[in-house]
Amino acid sequence: MEFVMNEWYLDWHRPDESPENQEKARKILAWLQTSEHRIIVLRGSPFHKKLNLYSSRIGYPMAMYLKVFFGKIFDDPVKCRILEEPPPLTTDIESKFEVGNFASDRYLFQSAETTNEKIIVTTDTKLIKHFESNGQFHLIHVEDFMSQYNI
């Protein structure tokens, strides 16, 4: 399975994040290392930019986990597929970006568009609600994702 995550995953490694969220991020990292699943990252997307920012400005212990993410996930084409160019989206999906404040999330859909499963893992309940009956993409809250995949 291929899927997309947004920036919550990176933020949950921050030292000022709750211990519960830090633990969830570490569990997802461990799961990614041992599973056959792969994440999709669009080069130049908010996720990619934040990953680069955090990797250059963070201290230990956050750096340790992001170094593992970089070395064992991001740099491994078996675990992470990097998209160079965003694909077009259908007019139905594009029209949903015209309502509300969701334009910054377009990259998630562009990334997921390149997968068979079209899964987007997020903490944004408004985004999930806004796209819940879109018929193409499956938006899933991170806790539900973790439960579904026994993470």
Secondary structure as UniProt FT lines:
FT   STRAND          2..5
FT   HELIX           8..11
FT   TURN            12..13
FT   TURN            15..16
FT   HELIX           19..34
FT   STRAND          38..42
FT   TURN            43..44
FT   HELIX           46..57
FT   TURN            60..61
FT   HELIX           62..68
FT   HELIX           69..74
FT   TURN            77..79
FT   STRAND          80..83
FT   HELIX           91..96
FT   TURN            97..98
FT   HELIX           103..105
FT   HELIX           106..113
FT   STRAND          119..122
FT   HELIX           125..130
FT   TURN            131..133
FT   STRAND          138..141
FT   HELIX           142..148
FT   TURN            149..150
//
